[in-house]
C-alpha cells in the first residue's frame, strides 16, 4: 500500500487498529503469547501511521481509543468524537 493511499485513510486505519487492540483482550481462542504478539504488531502499525502523518503534516491529534459514533441519532458520521480527555498532540 503506497503512502498516497494512506493519506486519505490515515484515521480510518488508526480507528481500525484501536478497535483491534481493544477487542484483542476479549478473544478467547488465542493463546496469551499470540495476543501479546498481535498487540505489539498493532501498536507498531499504529505508531508507523502516526509517524507518517507527522512527517507529512506536523503535529496531529493522538487518538488511542476507538472513536464513538451513536448511529441511532441523526448526527452525521463527521460527529464522531473521542470520550472527553485532555488534548494531546504529537509532533
MARTORMI-317120 format. One line per field, with one value per atom (N, C-alpha, C): atom name; x, y, z. Coordinates in Angstrom, 3 decimals, decimal comma, always signed. Layout:
# MARTORMI-317120
atom <- (CA:...);
px <- (X:...);
py <- (Y:...);
pz <- (Z:...);
***
This chain:
# MARTORMI-317120
atom <- (N:CA:C:N:CA:C:N:CA:C:N:CA:C:N:CA:C:N:CA:C:N:CA:C:N:CA:C:N:CA:C:N:CA:C:N:CA:C:N:CA:C:N:CA:C:N:CA:C:N:CA:C:N:CA:C:N:CA:C:N:CA:C:N:CA:C:N:CA:C:N:CA:C:N:CA:C:N:CA:C:N:CA:C:N:CA:C:N:CA:C:N:CA:C:N:CA:C:N:CA:C:N:CA:C:N:CA:C:N:CA:C:N:CA:C:N:CA:C:N:CA:C:N:CA:C:N:CA:C:N:CA:C:N:CA:C:N:CA:C:N:CA:C:N:CA:C:N:CA:C:N:CA:C:N:CA:C:N:CA:C:N:CA:C:N:CA:C:N:CA:C:N:CA:C:N:CA:C:N:CA:C:N:CA:C:N:CA:C:N:CA:C:N:CA:C:N:CA:C:N:CA:C:N:CA:C:N:CA:C:N:CA:C:N:CA:C:N:CA:C:N:CA:C:N:CA:C:N:CA:C:N:CA:C:N:CA:C:N:CA:C:N:CA:C:N:CA:C:N:CA:C:N:CA:C:N:CA:C:N:CA:C:N:CA:C:N:CA:C:N:CA:C:N:CA:C:N:CA:C:N:CA:C:N:CA:C:N:CA:C:N:CA:C:N:CA:C:N:CA:C:N:CA:C:N:CA:C:N:CA:C:N:CA:C:N:CA:C);
px <- (+0,851:+0,000:+0,900:+0,746:+1,571:+1,114:+1,966:+1,632:+0,529:+0,391:-0,685:-2,043:-2,174:-3,425:-3,634:-2,570:-2,688:-3,150:-2,799:-3,180:-4,680:-5,462:-6,912:-7,530:-6,766:-7,332:-6,608:-5,814:-4,996:-5,787:-6,818:-7,539:-8,482:-8,844:-9,609:-8,748:-7,506:-6,597:-6,304:-6,122:-5,887:-7,090:-8,295:-9,507:-9,608:-9,332:-9,405:-8,376:-7,186:-6,175:-6,580:-7,170:-7,639:-8,733:-9,650:-10,687:-10,065:-9,108:-8,420:-7,768:-7,042:-6,358:-7,349:-8,461:-9,475:-10,127:-10,411:-11,124:-10,210:-8,931:-7,991:-8,059:-8,232:-8,285:-9,499:-10,562:-11,771:-11,687:-10,666:-10,523:-10,286:-11,072:-10,970:-10,206:-10,037:-9,391:-7,921:-7,380:-5,969:-5,172:-3,969:-3,069:-2,602:-2,200:-1,724:-0,502:+0,392:+1,590:+1,217:+0,186:-0,273:-0,924:-1,721:-2,341:-1,279:-0,229:+0,843:+1,531:+1,771:+2,439:+1,545:+0,252:-0,672:-0,827:-0,862:-0,970:+0,267:+1,439:+2,676:+2,674:+2,219:+2,163:+1,165:+0,002:-0,998:-0,482:+0,200:+0,763:+1,859:+2,660:+3,696:+3,074:+2,059:+1,425:+0,785:+0,127:-0,470:+0,614:+1,732:+2,838:+3,409:+3,501:+4,025:+3,114:+1,786:+0,863:+0,952:+1,072:+1,254:+2,569:+3,628:+4,926:+4,807:+4,146:+3,970:+3,130:+2,079:+1,254:+2,048:+2,850:+3,646:+4,673:+5,264:+6,215:+5,544:+4,310:+3,615:+2,968:+2,388:+1,527:+2,015:+3,037:+3,441:+2,649:+2,287:+1,542:+0,164:-0,202:-1,521:-2,095:-3,429:-4,039:-3,728:-3,393:-3,096:-4,361:-4,898:-6,129:-5,778:-5,901:-5,502:-6,689:-7,888:-9,101:-10,010:-10,862:-11,791:-12,733:-13,054:-13,973:-15,399:-16,244:-17,615:-18,549:-19,451:-20,466:-21,778:-22,763:-24,070:-24,907:-24,969:-25,674:-27,181:-27,691:-29,134:-29,599:-28,683:-29,030:-28,953:-29,444:-29,430:-28,178:-27,172:-25,947:-25,153:-24,508:-23,680:-22,440:-21,826:-20,662:-19,503:-19,488:-18,412:-18,513:-19,584:-19,716:-19,057:-18,299:-17,596:-16,711:-16,636:-15,838:-15,199:-14,109:-13,452:-14,074:-14,069:-14,536:-13,693:-14,282:-13,558:-12,251:-11,210:-9,914:-9,069:-7,969:-7,119:-6,573:-6,475:-5,937:-4,479:-4,128:-2,751:-2,362:-1,244:-0,739:+0,624:+0,922:+2,275:+2,876:+4,118:+4,812:+6,283);
py <- (-1,162:+0,000:+1,229:+2,063:+3,261:+4,341:+5,292:+6,358:+7,251:+7,377:+8,200:+7,630:+6,317:+5,703:+6,001:+5,965:+6,214:+7,634:+8,589:+9,979:+10,137:+9,375:+9,514:+8,638:+7,717:+6,772:+6,781:+7,791:+7,795:+7,436:+8,219:+7,984:+6,800:+6,373:+5,139:+3,967:+3,940:+2,868:+2,942:+4,143:+4,310:+3,784:+4,131:+3,678:+2,159:+1,557:+0,102:-0,571:-0,005:-0,567:-0,378:+0,764:+0,961:-0,044:-0,293:-1,310:-2,691:-3,008:-4,294:-4,484:-3,459:-3,552:-3,659:-2,961:-3,014:-4,399:-4,978:-6,256:-7,468:-7,259:-8,374:-9,085:-8,341:-8,954:-9,847:-9,597:-10,395:-11,712:-11,870:-13,094:-14,282:-15,325:-16,481:-17,649:-17,658:-18,795:-18,555:-17,441:-17,147:-17,422:-17,905:-18,080:-16,703:-16,610:-15,332:-14,828:-15,725:-15,289:-14,730:-15,310:-14,783:-13,410:-13,250:-11,952:-10,875:-11,209:-10,231:-9,849:-10,846:-10,563:-9,709:-10,078:-9,294:-7,873:-7,722:-6,382:-5,551:-6,168:-5,451:-5,053:-5,953:-5,639:-4,516:-4,544:-3,496:-2,140:-2,122:-0,863:-0,351:-1,264:-0,845:-0,203:-0,841:-0,286:+1,066:+1,192:+2,474:+3,546:+3,213:+4,167:+4,538:+3,557:+3,827:+4,809:+4,602:+5,510:+6,916:+7,014:+8,331:+8,963:+8,187:+8,679:+9,266:+8,552:+9,038:+10,315:+10,405:+11,610:+12,797:+12,581:+13,674:+14,160:+13,238:+13,644:+14,534:+14,216:+14,965:+16,241:+16,195:+17,297:+18,027:+17,561:+18,173:+17,554:+18,350:+17,830:+17,325:+16,175:+15,584:+15,109:+15,085:+14,591:+13,111:+12,754:+11,376:+10,745:+9,775:+9,098:+7,639:+7,230:+5,874:+4,982:+5,515:+4,740:+4,858:+3,853:+3,954:+5,147:+5,770:+6,903:+6,392:+7,241:+6,880:+7,573:+6,820:+7,400:+6,711:+7,467:+6,904:+6,946:+5,821:+5,758:+5,890:+5,762:+5,860:+7,310:+8,231:+9,645:+10,051:+11,201:+11,665:+12,469:+12,380:+13,131:+12,496:+13,296:+12,738:+12,057:+11,203:+10,466:+11,396:+12,600:+13,537:+13,995:+13,616:+13,987:+12,970:+12,029:+11,074:+11,829:+11,324:+12,017:+11,005:+11,412:+10,594:+10,925:+9,977:+10,309:+11,468:+12,344:+13,510:+13,129:+13,829:+13,635:+14,870:+15,040:+16,193:+16,104:+17,233:+17,184:+16,737:+15,992:+15,501:+15,588:+16,207:+16,319:+15,671:+15,044:+14,531:+15,285:+15,564:+16,242:+15,892);
pz <- (+0,000:+0,000:+0,000:-0,974:-1,074:-0,108:+0,130:+1,070:+0,549:-0,770:-1,312:-0,897:-0,863:-0,410:+1,066:+1,859:+3,293:+3,594:+2,752:+3,013:+3,198:+2,489:+2,541:+3,622:+4,168:+5,119:+6,459:+6,737:+7,949:+9,197:+9,497:+10,740:+10,646:+9,461:+9,325:+9,776:+9,344:+9,759:+11,247:+11,777:+13,211:+13,988:+13,541:+14,226:+14,191:+13,050:+12,940:+13,852:+13,942:+14,844:+16,299:+16,645:+18,012:+18,369:+17,440:+17,669:+17,822:+16,969:+17,043:+18,407:+18,865:+20,152:+21,308:+21,213:+22,266:+22,335:+21,188:+21,142:+21,306:+21,186:+21,257:+22,605:+23,675:+25,004:+25,191:+24,434:+24,559:+23,782:+22,963:+22,170:+23,097:+22,919:+23,809:+23,195:+21,895:+21,239:+20,934:+21,398:+21,169:+22,436:+22,254:+23,389:+23,851:+25,114:+25,647:+24,888:+24,508:+23,773:+22,404:+21,764:+20,477:+20,654:+21,731:+21,997:+22,188:+22,944:+23,174:+21,870:+21,020:+19,743:+18,847:+18,742:+17,917:+18,449:+19,768:+20,356:+20,011:+20,093:+19,751:+18,276:+17,408:+15,979:+15,704:+16,376:+16,201:+16,670:+17,823:+18,315:+17,390:+16,826:+15,885:+14,648:+14,080:+12,881:+13,173:+14,331:+14,695:+14,818:+15,441:+15,576:+14,213:+13,315:+11,973:+11,221:+11,303:+10,616:+11,205:+12,530:+13,140:+12,686:+12,627:+12,171:+10,768:+9,876:+8,501:+8,471:+9,294:+9,321:+9,851:+10,880:+11,448:+10,433:+9,678:+8,634:+7,601:+7,230:+6,194:+6,704:+7,923:+8,357:+9,597:+10,250:+11,520:+12,654:+13,657:+14,803:+14,416:+14,931:+14,679:+16,011:+16,131:+17,370:+17,583:+18,805:+19,169:+19,724:+19,012:+19,410:+19,681:+20,944:+21,331:+21,681:+21,585:+21,848:+20,631:+20,393:+19,260:+19,422:+18,302:+18,318:+18,544:+19,117:+19,440:+18,458:+17,877:+16,994:+17,284:+17,703:+18,002:+16,733:+16,043:+14,760:+14,920:+16,127:+16,338:+16,278:+16,554:+16,446:+14,979:+14,678:+13,289:+12,974:+13,828:+13,587:+12,448:+11,634:+10,559:+11,139:+10,346:+10,815:+11,172:+10,621:+10,961:+12,408:+13,112:+14,520:+15,443:+14,878:+15,721:+16,694:+17,905:+18,901:+19,838:+20,386:+21,395:+22,749:+23,667:+25,011:+25,568:+26,376:+26,869:+27,564:+27,219:+27,848:+27,549:+28,268:+27,965:+26,544:+25,842:+24,474:+24,467:+23,465:+23,336:+21,875:+21,609:+20,240:+20,187:+19,067:+18,857:+17,696:+17,796:+16,696:+16,727);
***
